[in-house]
Amino acid sequence: MSSLGFIGVGTIGGPMAARLVGAGHVLVVHDLAADAIARLVAEGARAADSVTALAQTCEVVFLSLPGPPQVAAVMDALLAAPGAVRTVVDLSTNALALNRELAARAAAQGIAYLDAPVSGGKVAAKDGTLAVMVGGDEAAFTLVKPLINCFAKHLFHLGASGAGTLAKLVNNQIFLCASVLIQEGFVMGAKAGMDPSTLLEVLKVSSAGSLVARAPLLLARRFEQDIFALSIAAKDVTLALESGAAVGASMPATAAALGVYQQALAQGLGHEDFYATVKVLEQQAGITLPPLARPKA
C-alpha cells in the first residue's frame, strides 16, 4: 500500500494530518519544525527529512503551508523529483494565478494538482469539521474525497483549477474586511460617548445583528487567543485584491480595509489576532474601547 504524504504540519496542518493517521492511513510527514514532526510521529506517522524523500513513496501529497512562496518552493521540489506522486492536494490559502500555473505544470508531468483551501481554524481541523473548497480535475477530486472527509464536514468541488482558492479568498475577504467596518462603528460610537457594550445589545436586535457576531471578540480585548493571526489576515486580504485584479473586479472597500491591516502590521501587531486592527482605529480617534460588560439581568 502506498503512503500518503503531508507537508506542513503546523497549526492547521498538524490536526488534519493527525486525523488521517487516526483513520488508519499510512502517513509520511515533512515540516521545517522538528517539534511539529515529532508530534505526528508520536501518533503513528513516519518522518521524511526532505520533500524529495517524501515523494519517493507517496502517491497523494497534501500541502498546508503559510502562503504562495512556500507552496511554489515545495511544488518546485516535487515537480523536479516527483517520485511516486500522482496527486497534490494544496490545502493552503494560495494565489489564484499561482494555482493555475502549478496545475498546468503538474498536468504536463501527469500529476493532478487540486487547490483545496480550508476554513474553520485549528479547532475545526482537530474536530474534523472543516469546510474545504476544491478546484481542479473532477476525477482527481473523486479519488481524494474519502481522504479529505477525514478532516472535513463540508466539502465542495467548485470547478476548474483556482475555483477553490477564489471561494476561500471571497470568504476571508468578506469576514476580515467586515471586521474592520464593525470596528469603525464601535470606535465612532465610543468617540461620541456611547458605551460599546450597550451599543452591542442594540445592534444584536437590529438590522446589523447578523453582522456583529464577532463584536464580543473585539470588545473583550483579548488579542492573543491565537485564533487567526493578523499577519495571515493581511496576506489573505492582499491575495483577494490580487485575485480581483486578475479577473477584472473592482474592490475599493477591500483596498481600504487592507490599508488598516497594513498600518497594524507596521505597528508590530502581526502576531496578534486579526481584530487587533481596532488599535489602529482607536489610536486615530484618540480613544480606547472599554472591555465588554456583562449584559444586565
C-alpha contacts under 8 A as a table, 3 or more apart, distances in Angstrom:
res1	aa1	res2	aa2	distance
2	S	26	V	7.81
2	S	57	T	6.23
2	S	58	C	5.94
2	S	59	E	6.51
3	S	25	H	7.50
3	S	26	V	5.10
3	S	27	L	5.65
3	S	28	V	6.65
3	S	57	T	6.04
3	S	58	C	4.81
3	S	59	E	6.87
3	S	60	V	7.67
4	L	25	H	7.26
4	L	26	V	6.14
4	L	27	L	4.82
4	L	28	V	6.10
4	L	58	C	5.07
4	L	59	E	6.50
4	L	60	V	5.31
4	L	61	V	5.94
4	L	62	F	7.87
5	G	27	L	5.68
5	G	28	V	4.75
5	G	29	V	5.79
5	G	30	H	7.98
5	G	54	L	6.46
5	G	55	A	7.42
5	G	58	C	5.50
5	G	59	E	7.76
5	G	60	V	6.21
5	G	61	V	4.34
5	G	62	F	6.01
6	F	9	V	7.09
6	F	17	A	6.73
6	F	27	L	7.11
6	F	28	V	6.25
6	F	29	V	4.80
6	F	30	H	6.43
6	F	61	V	5.63
6	F	62	F	4.65
6	F	63	L	5.94
6	F	64	S	7.72
7	I	29	V	5.79
7	I	30	H	4.84
7	I	31	D	5.92
7	I	51	V	7.62
7	I	61	V	7.42
7	I	62	F	6.18
7	I	63	L	4.94
7	I	64	S	6.33
7	I	65	L	7.60
8	G	13	G	5.79
8	G	14	G	7.47
8	G	29	V	7.72
8	G	30	H	6.35
8	G	31	D	5.02
8	G	32	L	7.84
8	G	63	L	6.06
8	G	64	S	4.89
8	G	65	L	5.44
9	V	12	I	6.99
9	V	13	G	4.12
9	V	14	G	3.94
9	V	15	P	7.62
9	V	17	A	6.81
9	V	29	V	7.36
9	V	30	H	7.29
9	V	31	D	6.17
9	V	36	A	6.07
9	V	37	I	6.98
9	V	64	S	6.87
10	G	13	G	5.12
10	G	14	G	4.90
10	G	31	D	7.89
10	G	36	A	6.01
11	T	14	G	5.93
11	T	15	P	7.31
11	T	122	K	6.29
12	I	15	P	5.88
12	I	16	M	6.60
12	I	64	S	7.35
12	I	121	G	6.73
12	I	122	K	5.10
12	I	125	A	6.27
13	G	16	M	5.18
13	G	17	A	6.00
13	G	63	L	7.91
13	G	64	S	5.29
13	G	65	L	7.89
14	G	17	A	5.16
14	G	18	A	6.09
14	G	36	A	7.13
14	G	40	L	7.24
15	P	18	A	4.94
15	P	19	R	6.30
15	P	122	K	7.13
15	P	125	A	5.51
15	P	126	K	4.85
16	M	19	R	5.23
16	M	20	L	6.60
16	M	125	A	5.57
16	M	126	K	6.66
16	M	128	G	7.53
16	M	150	C	7.87
16	M	151	F	5.73
17	A	20	L	5.16
17	A	21	V	6.41
17	A	27	L	7.79
17	A	40	L	7.56
18	A	21	V	5.06
18	A	22	G	6.03
18	A	40	L	6.48
18	A	43	E	7.18
19	R	22	G	4.83
19	R	23	A	6.13
19	R	126	K	7.38
19	R	128	G	7.26
19	R	150	C	6.05
19	R	151	F	6.18
20	L	23	A	5.12
20	L	24	G	6.74
20	L	25	H	5.75
20	L	27	L	7.40
20	L	147	L	7.22
20	L	150	C	6.04
20	L	151	F	7.56
21	V	24	G	5.28
21	V	25	H	5.15
21	V	26	V	6.60
21	V	27	L	6.35
21	V	43	E	7.26
21	V	44	G	6.65
21	V	45	A	6.60
22	G	25	H	7.33
23	A	150	C	6.96
26	V	45	A	6.79
26	V	46	R	7.98
27	L	45	A	5.10
27	L	46	R	6.20
28	V	45	A	5.82
28	V	46	R	4.67
28	V	47	A	5.52
28	V	48	A	6.39
28	V	54	L	6.52
28	V	58	C	7.72
29	V	37	I	6.70
29	V	40	L	7.67
29	V	45	A	6.81
29	V	46	R	6.19
29	V	47	A	5.04
29	V	48	A	5.93
29	V	54	L	7.32
30	H	37	I	6.62
30	H	47	A	6.12
30	H	48	A	5.38
30	H	49	D	6.51
30	H	50	S	6.60
30	H	51	V	6.89
30	H	54	L	7.30
31	D	34	A	6.99
31	D	36	A	6.98
31	D	37	I	6.31
33	A	36	A	5.46
33	A	37	I	6.72
34	A	37	I	5.21
34	A	38	A	6.16
35	D	38	A	4.93
35	D	39	R	6.32
36	A	39	R	5.43
36	A	40	L	6.84
37	I	40	L	5.35
37	I	41	V	6.18
37	I	47	A	6.67
38	A	41	V	5.02
38	A	42	A	6.10
39	R	42	A	5.24
39	R	43	E	6.68
40	L	43	E	5.07
40	L	44	G	6.48
40	L	45	A	5.44
40	L	46	R	7.80
41	V	44	G	5.06
41	V	45	A	4.44
41	V	46	R	5.64
41	V	47	A	6.70
42	A	45	A	7.18
48	A	51	V	7.33
48	A	53	A	5.92
48	A	54	L	5.36
49	D	53	A	6.60
49	D	54	L	7.65
50	S	53	A	5.19
50	S	54	L	6.34
51	V	54	L	5.17
51	V	55	A	6.24
51	V	74	V	7.04
51	V	77	A	6.57
51	V	78	L	6.65
52	T	55	A	5.17
52	T	56	Q	6.68
52	T	77	A	6.65
52	T	78	L	6.45
52	T	81	A	6.17
52	T	82	P	7.42
52	T	83	G	7.68
53	A	56	Q	5.51
53	A	57	T	7.94
54	L	57	T	6.38
54	L	58	C	6.49
55	A	58	C	5.29
55	A	59	E	7.58
55	A	61	V	7.80
55	A	78	L	6.81
55	A	81	A	7.49
55	A	82	P	5.91
55	A	83	G	5.20
55	A	84	A	5.98
55	A	85	V	5.90
56	Q	82	P	7.32
56	Q	83	G	4.47
56	Q	84	A	5.36
56	Q	85	V	7.52
57	T	83	G	7.07
57	T	84	A	5.56
57	T	85	V	7.68
58	C	61	V	6.45
58	C	83	G	7.88
58	C	84	A	5.56
58	C	85	V	5.62
59	E	84	A	5.10
59	E	85	V	4.07
59	E	86	R	5.06
59	E	87	T	6.34
60	V	85	V	5.94
60	V	86	R	6.15
60	V	87	T	4.82
60	V	88	V	5.85
60	V	89	V	7.48
61	V	85	V	6.97
61	V	87	T	6.38
61	V	88	V	4.87
61	V	89	V	6.18
62	F	88	V	5.89
62	F	89	V	4.73
62	F	90	D	5.86
62	F	91	L	6.85
63	L	71	V	7.60
63	L	88	V	7.46
63	L	89	V	6.22
63	L	90	D	4.70
63	L	91	L	5.59
63	L	92	S	6.58
64	S	90	D	6.50
64	S	91	L	5.08
64	S	92	S	4.83
65	L	70	Q	6.25
65	L	71	V	6.30
65	L	91	L	7.68
65	L	92	S	5.35
65	L	93	T	7.99
66	P	70	Q	6.57
66	P	71	V	7.89
66	P	92	S	6.76
66	P	93	T	7.60
66	P	232	I	7.94
67	G	70	Q	5.74
67	G	71	V	6.30
67	G	92	S	6.57
67	G	93	T	6.22
67	G	94	N	5.69
67	G	235	K	7.98
68	P	71	V	5.02
68	P	72	A	5.95
68	P	93	T	7.80
68	P	94	N	5.20
68	P	95	A	6.17
68	P	98	L	7.32
69	P	72	A	5.20
69	P	73	A	6.24
70	Q	73	A	5.16
70	Q	74	V	6.22
71	V	74	V	5.27
71	V	75	M	6.04
71	V	92	S	7.79
71	V	94	N	7.69
72	A	75	M	5.17
72	A	76	D	6.07
72	A	98	L	7.80
72	A	102	L	7.91
73	A	76	D	5.12
73	A	77	A	6.46
74	V	77	A	5.13
74	V	78	L	6.21
75	M	78	L	4.92
75	M	79	L	5.94
75	M	102	L	7.52
76	D	79	L	5.31
76	D	80	A	6.03
77	A	80	A	5.13
77	A	81	A	6.43
77	A	82	P	7.93
78	L	81	A	5.39
78	L	82	P	4.93
79	L	82	P	5.11
79	L	106	A	6.93
79	L	109	Q	7.78
82	P	85	V	5.44
85	V	88	V	7.46
85	V	111	I	7.06
86	R	110	G	7.00
86	R	111	I	4.66
86	R	112	A	6.29
87	T	111	I	5.49
87	T	112	A	4.66
87	T	113	Y	5.94
87	T	114	L	7.72
87	T	140	A	7.09
88	V	111	I	7.41
88	V	112	A	6.18
88	V	113	Y	4.80
88	V	114	L	6.18
89	V	113	Y	6.10
89	V	114	L	4.88
89	V	115	D	6.20
89	V	116	A	6.34
90	D	113	Y	7.39
90	D	114	L	6.02
90	D	115	D	4.92
90	D	116	A	5.46
90	D	117	P	6.87
91	L	115	D	6.51
91	L	116	A	4.70
91	L	117	P	4.31
91	L	118	V	6.14
92	S	115	D	7.78
92	S	116	A	7.15
92	S	117	P	5.17
92	S	118	V	7.32
93	T	117	P	5.33
93	T	118	V	7.63
93	T	165	T	6.47
93	T	168	K	7.25
93	T	169	L	7.64
93	T	236	D	7.34
94	N	98	L	7.30
94	N	99	N	6.96
94	N	115	D	7.97
94	N	117	P	7.75
94	N	165	T	6.37
94	N	239	L	7.58
95	A	98	L	5.26
95	A	99	N	6.16
95	A	165	T	7.09
95	A	239	L	5.95
95	A	242	E	7.96
95	A	243	S	7.16
96	L	99	N	5.18
96	L	100	R	6.54
96	L	162	G	5.28
96	L	165	T	6.27
96	L	166	L	6.55
96	L	243	S	6.01
97	A	100	R	5.33
97	A	101	E	6.28
97	A	162	G	7.59
97	A	243	S	7.61
97	A	246	A	7.68
98	L	101	E	4.99
98	L	102	L	6.00
99	N	102	L	5.28
99	N	103	A	6.08
99	N	115	D	6.56
99	N	161	S	6.56
99	N	162	G	5.48
99	N	165	T	7.88
100	R	103	A	5.13
100	R	104	A	6.25
100	R	161	S	5.72
100	R	162	G	5.99
101	E	104	A	5.28
101	E	105	R	6.25
102	L	105	R	5.06
102	L	106	A	5.94
102	L	113	Y	7.10
103	A	106	A	5.17
103	A	107	A	6.00
103	A	112	A	6.90
103	A	113	Y	5.02
103	A	114	L	7.31
103	A	136	G	7.79
103	A	161	S	6.72
104	A	107	A	5.13
104	A	108	A	6.31
105	R	108	A	5.29
105	R	109	Q	6.95
106	A	109	Q	5.31
106	A	110	G	6.45
106	A	111	I	4.90
106	A	112	A	6.19
106	A	113	Y	6.29
107	A	110	G	4.84
107	A	111	I	5.02
107	A	112	A	5.81
107	A	113	Y	7.43
108	A	111	I	7.37
112	A	136	G	7.85
112	A	137	D	6.91
112	A	140	A	6.46
113	Y	136	G	6.76
113	Y	137	D	7.79
114	L	134	V	6.54
114	L	135	G	5.70
114	L	136	G	4.93
114	L	137	D	7.08
114	L	140	A	7.76
114	L	141	F	7.44
114	L	161	S	6.77
115	D	133	M	7.83
115	D	134	V	5.59
115	D	135	G	5.23
115	D	136	G	6.68
115	D	161	S	6.67
115	D	162	G	6.24
115	D	163	A	7.72
115	D	164	G	5.77
115	D	165	T	6.20
116	A	132	V	6.03
116	A	133	M	5.15
116	A	134	V	4.19
116	A	135	G	6.43
116	A	164	G	5.58
116	A	165	T	6.80
117	P	132	V	5.86
117	P	133	M	5.73
117	P	134	V	6.99
117	P	164	G	6.43
117	P	165	T	6.03
117	P	168	K	6.36
118	V	130	L	6.32
118	V	131	A	5.58
118	V	132	V	4.51
118	V	133	M	6.48
118	V	168	K	7.32
119	S	130	L	5.77
119	S	131	A	5.13
119	S	132	V	6.51
119	S	168	K	7.38
120	G	123	V	7.20
120	G	124	A	5.22
120	G	125	A	7.06
120	G	129	T	7.51
120	G	130	L	5.21
120	G	131	A	6.50
121	G	124	A	5.60
121	G	125	A	6.26
121	G	130	L	7.57
121	G	227	I	7.22
121	G	228	F	7.58
122	K	125	A	4.86
122	K	126	K	6.12
122	K	227	I	7.96
123	V	126	K	5.20
123	V	127	D	6.20
124	A	127	D	4.92
124	A	128	G	5.74
124	A	129	T	4.82
124	A	130	L	5.15
125	A	128	G	5.18
125	A	129	T	6.35
125	A	130	L	5.73
125	A	151	F	6.12
125	A	152	A	7.70
126	K	129	T	7.88
126	K	151	F	7.62
127	D	151	F	7.32
128	G	149	N	7.91
128	G	150	C	6.40
128	G	151	F	3.80
128	G	152	A	5.22
128	G	153	K	6.46
129	T	151	F	6.17
129	T	152	A	4.88
129	T	153	K	4.33
129	T	154	H	7.13
130	L	151	F	6.31
130	L	152	A	4.44
130	L	153	K	5.57
130	L	154	H	6.46
131	A	152	A	5.78
131	A	153	K	6.13
131	A	154	H	4.54
131	A	155	L	5.87
132	V	152	A	6.40
132	V	154	H	6.24
132	V	155	L	4.92
132	V	156	F	6.29
133	M	155	L	6.23
133	M	156	F	5.03
133	M	157	H	6.28
133	M	158	L	6.86
133	M	163	A	7.88
133	M	164	G	4.51
133	M	165	T	7.19
133	M	167	A	6.85
133	M	168	K	6.90
134	V	141	F	7.70
134	V	155	L	7.73
134	V	156	F	5.94
134	V	157	H	4.75
134	V	158	L	5.87
134	V	159	G	7.54
134	V	163	A	6.78
134	V	164	G	4.24
134	V	165	T	7.50
135	G	157	H	6.10
135	G	158	L	5.57
135	G	159	G	5.23
135	G	160	A	5.15
135	G	161	S	4.58
135	G	162	G	5.41
135	G	163	A	4.64
135	G	164	G	4.44
135	G	165	T	7.26
136	G	140	A	7.73
136	G	141	F	7.34
136	G	159	G	6.16
136	G	160	A	4.54
136	G	161	S	4.05
136	G	162	G	7.11
136	G	163	A	7.57
137	D	140	A	5.38
137	D	141	F	6.30
137	D	159	G	7.83
137	D	160	A	6.67
137	D	161	S	7.34
138	E	141	F	4.91
138	E	142	T	6.18
138	E	157	H	7.63
138	E	159	G	7.73
139	A	142	T	5.12
139	A	143	L	6.34
140	A	143	L	5.05
140	A	144	V	6.43
141	F	144	V	5.35
141	F	145	K	5.78
141	F	157	H	7.38
142	T	145	K	5.23
142	T	146	P	7.97
143	L	146	P	7.35
144	V	147	L	5.25
144	V	148	I	6.32
145	K	148	I	5.17
145	K	149	N	6.13
146	P	149	N	5.10
146	P	150	C	6.90
147	L	150	C	5.51
147	L	151	F	7.98
148	I	151	F	5.88
148	I	152	A	6.02
149	N	152	A	4.73
149	N	153	K	6.72
149	N	155	L	7.50
152	A	155	L	6.37
157	H	164	G	7.46
158	L	163	A	5.69
158	L	164	G	6.14
159	G	163	A	5.80
159	G	164	G	7.76
160	A	163	A	5.85
161	S	164	G	7.44
162	G	165	T	5.26
162	G	166	L	6.13
163	A	166	L	5.11
163	A	167	A	6.28
164	G	167	A	5.29
164	G	168	K	6.34
165	T	168	K	5.08
165	T	169	L	6.11
166	L	169	L	5.12
166	L	170	V	6.19
166	L	240	A	7.84
166	L	243	S	7.48
167	A	170	V	5.18
167	A	171	N	6.27
168	K	171	N	5.07
168	K	172	N	6.23
169	L	172	N	5.11
169	L	173	Q	5.75
169	L	236	D	6.65
169	L	237	V	7.49
169	L	239	L	7.19
169	L	240	A	5.30
170	V	173	Q	5.04
170	V	174	I	6.10
170	V	240	A	6.83
171	N	174	I	5.39
171	N	175	F	6.43
172	N	175	F	5.32
172	N	176	L	5.69
172	N	233	A	7.89
172	N	236	D	6.83
172	N	237	V	7.15
173	Q	176	L	5.42
173	Q	177	C	5.75
173	Q	236	D	7.24
173	Q	237	V	5.56
173	Q	240	A	6.30
173	Q	254	T	7.02
174	I	177	C	5.50
174	I	178	A	5.80
175	F	178	A	5.13
175	F	179	S	6.06
176	L	179	S	5.15
176	L	180	V	6.91
176	L	233	A	6.94
176	L	237	V	7.48
176	L	274	F	7.62
177	C	180	V	5.31
177	C	181	L	6.63
177	C	237	V	7.88
177	C	253	A	7.68
177	C	254	T	6.13
177	C	257	A	5.48
177	C	258	L	7.69
178	A	181	L	4.96
178	A	182	I	6.21
179	S	182	I	5.18
179	S	183	Q	6.23
179	S	214	R	7.78
179	S	275	Y	6.82
180	V	183	Q	5.03
180	V	184	E	6.23
180	V	257	A	6.36
180	V	260	V	7.77
180	V	275	Y	7.53
180	V	277	T	7.07
180	V	278	V	7.25
181	L	184	E	5.11
181	L	185	G	6.53
181	L	257	A	7.98
182	I	185	G	5.21
182	I	186	F	6.50
182	I	212	V	6.98
182	I	215	A	7.34
183	Q	186	F	5.26
183	Q	187	V	6.08
183	Q	215	A	7.93
183	Q	218	L	7.63
183	Q	278	V	5.84
183	Q	281	L	7.66
184	E	187	V	5.19
184	E	188	M	6.03
184	E	278	V	7.73
184	E	281	L	6.85
185	G	188	M	5.14
185	G	189	G	6.20
186	F	189	G	5.04
186	F	190	A	6.12
186	F	196	P	6.18
186	F	199	L	7.79
186	F	289	L	7.93
187	V	190	A	5.09
187	V	191	K	6.01
187	V	281	L	7.03
187	V	282	E	6.41
187	V	285	A	7.42
187	V	287	I	7.70
187	V	288	T	7.96
187	V	289	L	6.86
188	M	191	K	5.10
188	M	192	A	6.33
188	M	285	A	7.94
189	G	192	A	5.15
189	G	193	G	6.44
189	G	194	M	5.19
189	G	195	D	7.50
189	G	196	P	7.03
189	G	199	L	7.85
190	A	193	G	4.95
190	A	194	M	4.85
190	A	195	D	6.17
190	A	196	P	6.28
190	A	287	I	7.54
190	A	289	L	6.61
191	K	194	M	7.34
191	K	285	A	6.91
191	K	286	G	7.99
191	K	287	I	6.48
194	M	198	T	7.78
194	M	199	L	7.12
195	D	198	T	5.42
195	D	199	L	6.23
196	P	199	L	4.88
196	P	200	L	6.08
196	P	219	L	7.69
196	P	289	L	7.19
196	P	290	P	7.36
196	P	292	L	7.42
197	S	200	L	5.11
197	S	201	E	6.55
197	S	219	L	7.74
197	S	292	L	5.55
197	S	293	A	5.79
197	S	294	R	7.89
197	S	295	P	7.75
198	T	201	E	5.20
198	T	202	V	6.52
199	L	202	V	5.13
199	L	203	L	6.24
200	L	203	L	5.08
200	L	204	K	6.07
200	L	212	V	7.85
200	L	215	A	7.54
201	E	204	K	5.30
201	E	205	V	6.95
201	E	295	P	7.83
202	V	205	V	5.77
202	V	206	S	6.36
203	L	206	S	4.88
203	L	207	S	7.10
203	L	208	A	5.60
203	L	209	G	5.28
203	L	212	V	7.37
204	K	207	S	7.95
204	K	208	A	6.80
204	K	209	G	4.05
204	K	210	S	7.36
204	K	212	V	6.96
205	V	208	A	7.82
205	V	209	G	5.68
206	S	209	G	5.37
207	S	210	S	7.35
208	A	211	L	5.40
208	A	212	V	6.59
209	G	212	V	5.63
209	G	213	A	7.28
210	S	213	A	6.46
211	L	214	R	7.88
212	V	215	A	5.16
213	A	216	P	7.18
214	R	217	L	5.51
214	R	218	L	7.00
215	A	218	L	5.12
215	A	219	L	6.22
216	P	219	L	4.99
216	P	220	A	5.82
216	P	292	L	6.90
217	L	220	A	5.29
217	L	221	R	6.80
217	L	222	R	7.02
217	L	275	Y	7.79
218	L	221	R	5.58
218	L	222	R	7.47
218	L	275	Y	6.18
218	L	276	A	7.69
218	L	278	V	7.66
219	L	289	L	7.06
219	L	290	P	7.13
219	L	291	P	5.29
219	L	292	L	4.91
220	A	291	P	5.23
220	A	292	L	5.19
221	R	291	P	6.21
222	R	225	Q	6.52
223	F	226	D	7.95
223	F	272	E	5.43
223	F	273	D	5.14
223	F	275	Y	7.28
223	F	276	A	6.01
224	E	271	H	7.97
224	E	272	E	5.34
224	E	273	D	5.99
225	Q	272	E	7.92
225	Q	273	D	6.77
226	D	229	A	6.47
226	D	272	E	7.25
226	D	273	D	6.14
227	I	273	D	6.14
228	F	232	I	7.09
228	F	233	A	7.06
228	F	273	D	5.33
228	F	274	F	5.88
229	A	232	I	5.34
229	A	233	A	6.33
229	A	270	G	6.50
229	A	271	H	5.66
229	A	272	E	5.61
229	A	273	D	4.54
229	A	274	F	5.42
230	L	233	A	4.88
230	L	234	A	6.15
230	L	261	Y	7.43
230	L	265	L	7.69
230	L	269	L	6.99
230	L	270	G	4.82
230	L	271	H	6.27
230	L	272	E	5.81
230	L	273	D	5.12
230	L	274	F	3.83
230	L	275	Y	7.26
230	L	276	A	7.23
230	L	277	T	7.86
231	S	234	A	5.21
231	S	235	K	6.36
231	S	265	L	6.86
231	S	269	L	7.87
231	S	270	G	4.35
231	S	271	H	6.49
231	S	274	F	7.57
232	I	235	K	4.99
232	I	236	D	6.24
232	I	270	G	7.93
233	A	236	D	5.14
233	A	237	V	6.25
233	A	261	Y	7.92
233	A	274	F	6.10
234	A	237	V	5.21
234	A	238	T	6.12
234	A	258	L	6.63
234	A	261	Y	5.68
234	A	262	Q	6.95
235	K	238	T	5.10
235	K	239	L	6.23
236	D	239	L	5.00
236	D	240	A	6.16
237	V	240	A	4.97
237	V	241	L	6.30
237	V	254	T	7.23
237	V	258	L	6.32
238	T	241	L	5.19
238	T	242	E	6.25
238	T	258	L	6.95
239	L	242	E	5.00
239	L	243	S	6.06
240	A	243	S	5.07
240	A	244	G	6.15
241	L	244	G	4.99
241	L	245	A	6.30
241	L	251	M	6.86
241	L	254	T	6.98
241	L	255	A	6.96
242	E	245	A	5.13
242	E	246	A	6.21
243	S	246	A	4.86
243	S	247	V	6.35
244	G	247	V	5.36
244	G	248	G	5.92
244	G	249	A	4.80
244	G	250	S	6.59
244	G	251	M	6.88
245	A	248	G	4.97
245	A	249	A	5.90
245	A	250	S	7.17
246	A	249	A	7.80
251	M	254	T	5.37
251	M	255	A	6.33
252	P	255	A	5.04
252	P	256	A	6.29
253	A	256	A	5.09
253	A	257	A	6.25
254	T	257	A	5.10
254	T	258	L	6.12
255	A	258	L	5.10
255	A	259	G	6.48
256	A	259	G	5.20
256	A	260	V	6.97
257	A	260	V	5.27
257	A	261	Y	6.58
258	L	261	Y	4.98
258	L	262	Q	6.08
259	G	262	Q	5.07
259	G	263	Q	6.26
260	V	263	Q	5.10
260	V	264	A	6.28
260	V	277	T	6.56
260	V	280	V	7.00
261	Y	264	A	5.03
261	Y	265	L	6.24
261	Y	277	T	6.13
262	Q	265	L	5.01
262	Q	266	A	6.22
263	Q	266	A	5.01
263	Q	267	Q	6.37
263	Q	280	V	6.93
264	A	267	Q	5.07
264	A	268	G	6.61
264	A	269	L	5.48
264	A	270	G	7.00
264	A	276	A	7.58
264	A	277	T	5.67
264	A	279	K	7.64
264	A	280	V	6.13
265	L	268	G	5.17
265	L	269	L	5.31
265	L	270	G	5.11
266	A	269	L	7.47
268	G	271	H	7.66
269	L	272	E	5.49
269	L	276	A	7.03
270	G	273	D	7.73
272	E	276	A	6.36
273	D	276	A	5.81
274	F	277	T	6.53
275	Y	278	V	6.12
276	A	279	K	5.74
276	A	280	V	7.94
277	T	280	V	5.50
277	T	281	L	7.01
278	V	281	L	5.11
278	V	282	E	6.03
279	K	282	E	4.98
279	K	283	Q	6.01
279	K	288	T	7.83
280	V	283	Q	5.20
280	V	284	Q	6.34
281	L	284	Q	5.16
281	L	285	A	6.20
282	E	285	A	5.07
282	E	286	G	5.85
282	E	287	I	5.23
282	E	288	T	5.53
282	E	289	L	7.44
283	Q	286	G	5.04
283	Q	287	I	6.52
283	Q	288	T	7.63
